[in-house]
Amino acid sequence: MNSNLVNQEKSKRTSVKFSFKSILMLMATIMMALVTLTSCDEDKDPSDDPDEIENGGNGGVAGKRLKSTVQTSGTLDLFGMEEYTYNSDGTLKRRDYDTGYTIYTNNADGTLAKLEAYYKSENGKFDLIYEWNFSHDTNKKPITMSGTYYNNGTPFSNMNWDFTYQNGRKTGIKETDGTIINVYEYSYDSQGRLTQTSETTYYNEKFVHSRTFNYTYNSDGTLQKVVYPSLDENPTTITKEFTWENGKSTYNFIPDYALW
């Protein structure tokens, strides 16, 4: 593929505050530290068991929810350090990170309705950078997500995501704005834990790049770290490590919402 075309597209989709590469990093890592995994039988839909969802069972460990993440290796991305705040009903309220914060709006049934991300500009003002809205099936699993990116309050790009599942597990996501397409595919171990995500990017239906995200776990079943390559011309290995706390959580981000 002609690299000049890609660079032109990146420039068109870039604001003075962040690059297209940063947007790709956002789309791949936006939910990165929000998650635990659902441990389930091969043919069991985790949403069939309310206790598994409502008692912090995102990682197959009842009563554990994500407290914070930290990047311990590689080129620093937009989320070097993240802290999470929850509502009393176990829904996620807010995520604070190095360059801004995300506010979450939830439906009455505990599913995620909308997220809005704000980033600090050069003058210190926090501007709305993107907004994503979700729809769900009868099992409370997200089936579509639509989003808008903003530049100084003006929409400049729309993205759409379609989710696919098999046996209650997310098997793929296709993300597109009509020009750029990201395809995510998910692999699991015999315990139902996510082991790897593959991400492939296309521009005008021509291959651009691919990479994989690999997951390891603590002895109690919670996610320990995610390792993946950066999107630099000379990629470095990025490692994110996770800290957990006792508490209720309603979300299943890796098996459901996560884009990576």
SULVEN-V536978 format. One record per residue. SS is DSSP state (@ for helix, = for strand, . for the rest). OMEGA is omega in radians with two decimals (none if undefined). Layout:
ss = [SS;SS]
omega = [OMEGA;OMEGA]
//
This chain:
ss = [.;.;@;@;@;@;@;@;@;@;@;@;.;.;.;.;.;.;.;@;@;@;@;@;@;@;@;@;@;.;.;.;.;.;.;.;.;.;.;.;.;.;.;.;.;@;@;@;.;@;@;@;@;@;.;.;@;@;@;.;.;.;.;=;=;=;=;=;=;=;=;=;=;.;.;.;.;.;.;.;=;=;=;=;=;=;.;.;.;.;.;=;=;=;=;=;=;.;.;=;=;=;=;=;=;=;.;.;.;.;.;=;=;=;=;=;=;=;=;=;.;.;.;.;.;=;=;=;=;=;=;=;=;=;=;=;.;.;.;.;.;=;=;=;=;=;=;=;=;=;=;.;.;=;=;=;=;=;=;=;=;=;=;=;=;=;.;.;=;=;=;=;=;=;=;=;.;.;.;=;=;=;=;=;=;=;=;=;.;.;.;.;.;=;=;=;=;=;=;=;=;=;=;.;.;=;=;=;=;=;=;=;=;=;=;=;=;.;.;.;.;.;=;=;=;=;=;=;=;.;.;.;.;.;.;.;=;=;=;=;=;=;=;=;=;=;.;.;.;.;.;.;@;@;@;@;@;.;.;.]
omega = [3.12;-3.08;3.12;3.11;3.12;-3.13;3.09;3.13;3.11;-3.13;-3.14;-3.04;-3.05;2.98;3.12;-3.02;-3.13;-3.02;3.06;3.08;3.10;3.10;3.10;3.10;3.09;-3.06;-3.13;-3.00;-3.01;3.13;-2.84;-3.04;-3.09;-2.71;2.73;-3.08;3.08;3.05;-3.06;3.07;-3.05;-3.06;-3.08;3.04;-3.10;-3.11;3.09;-3.07;-3.08;-3.12;-3.11;-3.14;-2.95;3.12;3.07;-3.02;-3.12;-3.12;-3.09;-3.12;-3.06;3.05;3.11;3.04;-3.05;3.09;-3.10;3.01;3.06;3.06;-3.04;3.07;3.04;3.10;-3.08;3.09;-3.04;-3.07;-3.13;3.12;-3.11;3.08;-3.01;3.12;-3.06;2.96;-3.10;3.14;3.09;3.07;-3.13;-3.09;-2.99;3.02;3.11;3.13;-2.95;-2.98;-3.11;-3.13;3.09;3.09;-3.10;3.04;-3.01;3.02;-3.13;-3.12;3.08;3.10;-3.12;-3.14;-3.04;2.95;3.13;-3.09;-3.12;3.14;-3.11;3.11;-3.09;3.13;3.09;3.14;3.07;-3.10;3.02;-3.11;3.07;3.13;3.14;3.10;-3.03;2.89;-3.01;3.04;-3.08;3.08;3.12;3.08;3.11;3.11;3.03;3.03;3.10;-3.05;3.10;3.01;-3.06;3.01;-3.09;3.09;-3.11;3.10;3.12;3.12;3.08;3.12;3.08;-3.13;3.05;-3.07;3.03;-3.09;2.99;-3.11;3.08;-3.13;3.07;3.13;-3.13;2.99;3.01;-3.04;-3.08;2.94;-3.12;3.12;3.12;3.12;2.99;3.12;3.13;3.08;-2.93;3.12;-3.06;3.04;-3.07;3.09;-3.13;-3.14;3.09;-3.13;-3.08;2.98;3.02;3.13;3.11;-3.09;3.11;3.03;-3.03;3.09;3.08;-3.10;3.08;3.13;3.02;3.07;-3.14;3.05;-3.11;-2.99;3.00;-2.96;3.01;-3.12;3.13;3.08;3.11;3.13;-3.13;-3.12;3.03;-3.11;-3.10;3.12;3.06;3.12;3.11;3.07;3.03;-2.99;2.96;3.14;3.13;3.07;3.05;3.12;-2.92;3.06;-3.03;3.06;3.05;3.14;-3.11;3.08;-3.08;-3.00;2.99;-2.93;-3.13;-3.11;-3.06;-2.93;-2.94;3.12;-3.11;none]
//
